[in-house]
Amino acid sequence: MTDEGATRRTLLADGAARLRAAGIMDAPRDARALLAHVLDLAPDRLLMDPDAPVPPAQALAYDAAIAARAAHRPVAQITGRRLFWGRVFRITGDVLDPRPETETLIAEALGVPFTRVLDLGTGSGAILLTLLAERGGATGLGVDLSPAALAVARGNARALGVGARAGFAVSDWFGAVSGRFDLIVANPPYIGAGEIDSLSPELRSWEPRMALVPAECDGSGLGAYRRICAGLSHHLAPGGRVLFEVGAAQGAAVAALCRAAGLADLRVLPDLDGRDRVVSARKE
């Protein structure tokens, strides 16, 4: 707990100790991030004046933030912010917290020109809006089953200055989508039925379940990929590409689904840890 004589140094020590006791893996890092958020400082500036007193109201806000993190609520949900591809995205409990691993998909997408992109299951809009921000002439559509998620994505589009080039729609994959796209991207739910209990508490208890486990659950985690692949022929332009984010053991299986859908140039790309992360394919 905090007190009126709290300083940055004492609050960081107390916060890190509480997070360690709660089993948080990188307690000092998270304590710094939360105190920086409360004080509206960059984390690397906290210790420039470590013995600076912290006003009681901010100390109480930090205490509440540490309590939330000790309950394994993700830091991005507590702060409402996530840095992704160098840009800040608003994050709530209605959207999946964008992971650094997803930047593998961004890097691959930017390797070839595109003008019209479709993001299936857009969530916060992190993938779609990053691509539009990086490609000024492109337009895109983000679809999601969750109206609350789409509200977050629209807000992020406005904040990033790409709202005029980004459309959003409630859709069950291709259900409300018309036309063809030269790039289709998706980070669909891919957790198998038997895997949910093995997830970290941050994912299991705080992330939206529909973004983790496919509604088309057959136990494999591949149900969403099957449905998407079935609709690609109607929505992928000739020569267009599809990029899927996949689970670490799903690269070969998703590539096989793409092959069965008649796609070519199949590749399974690793993330920085060497795990399968992205499946890329092209329509001939």
N, C-alpha and C positions, 0 to 999 in steps of 0.2 A: 504493500500500500504506500501511497505517497504522503508527504507532509508539507507544511508551509515553507520549510527550509530546504526544499529540494533543489538540487542543481542538475545540470545536464549529466554530470558524471555519476551522481548517486542514482538518478533515475535510470540511466543505462544499465548500471550494475544490478539494480533491483529488477528491472524488466528482464534482463538476460537470465537472471537466476530463476525467476518465475517460469520463464519459457522452458528452460532446461528441465525444471521439475515436472513440467507438463509433457515432456518428451519431444519438444520441437527440435528438429535436427540442427538448424543453424540459428540458434537462439540469439547470439550477439548481432548477427546481420539483421534479423527481423526486429530486434529491439531498436537498432539504429534507424531502420526504415520508418518505424512507427513514431519515434520521437521526432525525426526530421519532418514527418508529415504534420504532426501536431504543431510544431514550431514554424512550419512553412519554410524550412531550410533544406538545402541540398545535404544529403547524408555526410558528405566529406567535410562539411563546414561545422558539424556538431562539436568537434573537439578542438576547434580553433580557440574556443573560450570554454573549456570544459567545466569550469567552476561558476559559470554564469547562472544566476538564479532563474528558476522557471516559475512563472506566475501560477498561483493556485489553480486557476481555471484550466490552464493548459496542462498542469500536472494531473488534474482529475481526468481530463480527456485522454491523456496518455495511459492512466491507470485503466480506463475503460477499454482502450485499444489493446493493451497487454492482456486483459481478461478475455477479450474476444479471440486473440491469437492463441492463448492457452487452451481455448476450446477448439482449436484447430481450424478456426475460420481463416481462409486464405488472406494473406496480407493485401492483395489487390482488392478484395471485397471490403476490407476495413478502410483502406485509403480511398477506394473508388477509382483507382488509377492503375494502369499498366503501361509500361514502356514497351513498344513493339516496333521493330524496324526503325527505331529512332523517333517514333511519334508516340504521344500520350493518348491512350484510349480510356474512356470512361467504362468502368466495369461495375456490374451489380450481380446480385445472386441469380438474376434471370439469364445470365449468359456464361458460357464457358470462359474461364480465364485463359487468354492466349498464352501459349507456351513458347519459349525460345526455339524449341524444335520445329515449330511450324514455319519458322523463317527459312527452313530448307525448301519448302514449297514456294515461298516468295522468290527466292533466288532462282529457282528453276523456271518459274513463270516469266520472270523478267529477261530470261536469256533469249527469247524469241519475240518479235513484235506481235501485238494484238490490238484490236480496236473495240471489240465488244466482249465483255466477260460476264459470266453467270456464276454466282457463288451460291451453292446449295447448302442450306443450313448455316446462314451467315452469322448468327449470334451477334456479337458486338460489332460485326463488320470489319474486324481486323484484317482479314485477308483481302476482301474486296476493296476496301478503302485504301489500303496500302498500295495495291496495284494501280488504282486510279490516281493516287497522289504521285506515284512514280512515272506514270504515263499520261501526260497532260491531254493527249488527244483521244483517250479511251473513254467509253461509257460502260456502265455495268448495271446489273440487276442482282440484288441479294434477296433470297427467299428464306423463310423460316416458318415453322409451325407456330411459333410463339409470338403473339403480338407484343408482349412485353420486351422480348429480345429485339424485335424490330424497332421499337421506340428508342432503345439504347443505340442501335446502329444508326438510326436517323440523326440522333443527337451528335454522334461521333462524326458523321458525314458533314454536318454543318460546322462543327468545330474545326475540322480539317480543311474546310474550304472546297470540298468536292461534292456538296449536296446537289448542285445543278446537274452533275453527271452520273449520279447514283440514284437508281430507283429501288424500291423495296415492295415486297408483296408477301402476304400470308399464303403459303403454299406447301403442300405435302410433296416434296421433291418437285417433279415437273408438273404437278397438277394445275397450277395457275400460270404456267410459263408458256409463252408463244414465241415463235421465231427461232433463229439459229444464232449460235455464238461461235467465235473463233477460239475462245478459251472458256472452258468450264472447270471450276475448281470446287473441291469439297473436302471438308474435314468432318465426315459423318460420325455418328456414334458407332463405336466398334468394340465395346466391351462385351464379352460373352457372358451368358447367363451365370456360369459358375465362377466368374472372375470378380464380381462386384464386391464380395466380402474381403477380397485380398487387396482392394484399393486402399490408398491412404485415407485417413479420416477427412482430410481436406477435400478429396474428390467425393468420397462416399457420402459424406454428410452435408456438404455445402454446395457442390456444383449441381446444376440442373440435371436431374436423372435422364431426361429425354435427350440431352446432349452427349450422354455417355453410353447408354444401352439402347440398341436399335429396337424400335417397336416391332420390326419384323424379326423377332428374336428366335433363332433356331438353335441357340447354344453356341454357335461358332463366332458370332459377332460380325458375320459377313452379310447379314440380311439387307442392310442399307445399300451396300455396294451392288448387290444383285439388282435391286430396284433401280438404282441410278443407271447401271449399265444397260438395262432393258430400255431406257428412254433416250440413250445417247444418239441413236441413229436419227431421231426426229429433231434433235436440237443442236447437234454439233455440225458446224459447217464443214464442207470438204476441206481437208488440210488442217482442220482445227485440232486443238489438243485438249485432253482432259488430264487433270492432275488431282490425284487423291492423296490425302494424308492417311497413313495406315498404322496399325499396331505393329510392334516389333517382330511379330511372327506371322504377319499377314501378307507380306510383299508378294510371294509367289502365288498365293491364292487369289489375290485381287488382280494380279497381272493375268492370271488364267481367265478370270471373268471378262477382262478387257479383250483378250484374244477371242473368246467365244462370241463377243459382241461384234467381231469383225474389225477390231482396231489393229493398228500396226505400230512399229517402232516402240515396242514395249521396253521400259526400263524401270528398274527398282533402284531408288537412290537412297543412300544412307544419310543419317544426320551426323553431327559432329562426334557423337559417341560410337559411330559405326553400326548403329541399328537401322534396320529397314524403316524408312520414314515416308517416302513419297513414291507412288507409282505414276509413271508418265506414259501416255499413249496418244496416238494420232489417228485421225480418220483419213483414210486414203481418198 
